[in-house]
């Protein structure tokens, strides 16, 4: 029997924390949930829109810069705190970027009485994050690099990071073949059934000329 479950949801409350902290009555819960989704989509769209303007950069820097690992939202009575955890916050450090982003987010917030407070936190070990590695693989595949070579390069980037194991899986029409298949590469330990083991996970779609490829990355950070 296949036991397919999201590693993050499986460990929620033990090694994995919530990314939204707020309280609402049952009748207002759906509105708050939709508001969180609008805030996250607005931030991601702002990053993607401004990345296209400065896309004439080197391959290594463009492949993993301005990649958001996760967004924390903390709601109070009159304030919404948004903490953006990002790998290389070069774009958001530019003058006027935060103010412009706050204006865009204010339009998405339903209540006029609530003010926004945006904070940027740089990830200490960027190549320890699966989202950044998935973006790196996506950039390599779009530049016609072999998928096996891209997966091996992504694992090489994690050598300096303090991890115990990693698994990368790519599924779809690999190398333009007519029949879709899945290929994976693994290094180290990956105890998926151990709840105490802290495992980061992401599922990332990549649009290529042959169709959509799906990338899944599991990283065993720490634990038993």
PyMOL commands that set and color helices and strands:
alter all, ss='L'
color gray80, all
select helices_A, chain A and resi 7-10+26-53+59-64+97-108+126-128+130-142+147-157+174-176
alter helices_A, ss='H'
color red, helices_A
select strands_A, chain A and resi 20-21+68-75+79-86+115-122+165-172+181-188+198-208+211-222
alter strands_A, ss='S'
color yellow, strands_A
deselect
rebuild
show_as cartoon
